[in-house]
Amino acid sequence: MAKSKTPTTQAVRHLRQEHVVFTDHLYSYVDKGGTTVSARELGVDEHIVIKTLVMEDDRQIPLIILMHGDRQVSTRELARIVGVKQITPCTPETAHRHTGYLVGGTSPFGTRRKMPVYMEESIAALPEIIINGGKRGYLVRMQPAELIRVLQPTLVRVGI
C-alpha cells in the first residue's frame, strides 16, 4: 500500500506553525455523509469525531461551534450564551466565504477570517479527538488540550 502524503491545507500550515502534534487520517469522502461515515471509515466512535460548524447570529456575524459528531447543537441555547436573539447555520457558500473551506472539509484551524470559536465543554475531557484537517476526506487526530491552546475556544454546554 502506498504511503499517503499529508495534504498541505491552510489548517495543516496553521497546526505546524503552532507546533501541534497530530496524525493524518485520510478516508473516502461521501457527500453529506458527515461524521457517521468518517467514524465508520476510521473505525472510531463517532463521539470523538468533532464537527466544525459555521453559524451566524442575527446580525450576520459568523462564529464556529465545535460539537461531538453524534450530537446536535441547540442554536437557541447558543444564542442565549452568546447574547443574541438567534443563531442559524450558514449556507455552504457563506461558510466557504468566511472560512476558505468547502463544507465537508471545514477546519477550525487556518480560517480565512478570524471568528469566535465555541466548543462543547465535554470535548475537553476526551483523551483524543479527530477533527477536519481542511479538506474533504482528511481528518487529523490530536489532544483536545492542543486544540484549546491554539484556538482558545469558549467552552459551552449546547449539545443535544
N, C-alpha and C positions, 0 to 999 in steps of 0.2 A: 504494500500500500504506500502510495506517495505521501510524503510528509507535507501537511498543509502549512502554508505561509500565513502569518498574521496579516490581515488586511490593514492597510495604512489609512485609517479613518481619522477624522478630527478628534474623535473620542480617544483613540489609541495614542495620538500625539499628546493629548492632554494628560492621559494617565502616565505616560512616560515622563513628561515634563514634571509631574508631581511625584515621581519615583514610586508609583503604586505597583505592588507585586500582584500580577494577575495571570491567569492562564486562559488560553484561547479555546473556544468551543464552536466549531462550525457544524451546521446541520442543514438539511434540505428544507428551505423555507417554503411554507404553504401560505398563500394569500388568505388572510383572515383566520389563520389557524391559531394565532395567539400563543399564550404560554402553555396551553394544553399540548400543542404539537411540539413545541421546543422542549418541554419537560419530558415528553414521551421519547423524543428522538435522542435526548441526552441520558435517559434512564434515571431521572431525578424526580423528587417530589415537587409538584407544581408550586408549593408554598414558598420554596426558596428561589424560584424564578421571579424576579422583580420586574413589574411593568413600569414603564416610563410614560406617563400620561400628560399630555399638554392640554391645559384648560385655560379659560379666561374668565375674568369677572365681568360684571355688568357694565364696566367702563372699557371693556375690551383690553384690559391689561393681562398679559399672559403669565402663567405660572406652571410649574411642573409639580406633579404629585407622584410619588413612588409608592407602589402598592404590591402586596403579595399577588402572585399570579392567580391564586384560587379565590381571591376576594374582589369585591367591587368597592368603589368609592362613594360614600354618601356626600354628594355635592352640596346638599343642604347643610350638613354639619361642617363641611369645609368652609362654606361661605360664612357661617356663623363665626368660626375661628378666625378667618381672615378679616372679618368685619365688613363684609359687603352683602348686598341683597341676594345675589345669585352668582353661581359659578357653573359654567357649561363646558363640555368638551369642545375643543377647537375642531374645525373642519380639517381634513387632511391637508388641504392647500395652505390654510392658515398655520397649522402646526409646522409644516415644512418651511414656511416663510420665517417663523420665529426661531426654529432650531437648526435649519440647514439639513435636516434628516428627513427621509421618506418615512411615512407611517409604516410600522413593522420593522423599522431599523432605527428608531429614535433612541438615542442615548442621552442621559442627563449630563454627560461629560462633553466639553468642547462645543457647546451650542453656539449658534451664530449670534444670538442675543442673550445677554445675562438676564436671568429670570429668577425670582424667588423659588426655592425648592422646598417642598413639604414632603415628609416621609412618614408613613405609618410607623409608629414607635416600636412595635413588636419586631420590625425588621432588624433593629439594632441588636436584639438578643439572639439572632441566628448565628450559628458557628461559621457559616459562609453564605454568600449569595451569588446568584448568577443573574447578570443584567446585560442589556444590549450594548454591544460594542460599536455601534454606529453604522451598521449595515444589516440589511435583511439576511437572516441565516447565520449571523455571527453574534455570539454572546461571550462575555468574559466572566470568569469566576474570581471572586476576591473576598476579603474580610469586610464585613459591614463597617468596621471601625475606619477602614481606609476611605470608604465612600463618605462617611461622616466627616472625616478630616478634610477631604478635598472639597466637598460640596457645602458643608455646614448647613444641612437642612434643618428646618423647623420640624420637630417631632410632633405628630398629631395622632389622634385616635378617630379615624373616619372610615375604617373598614367595615363592610357589611357582608 
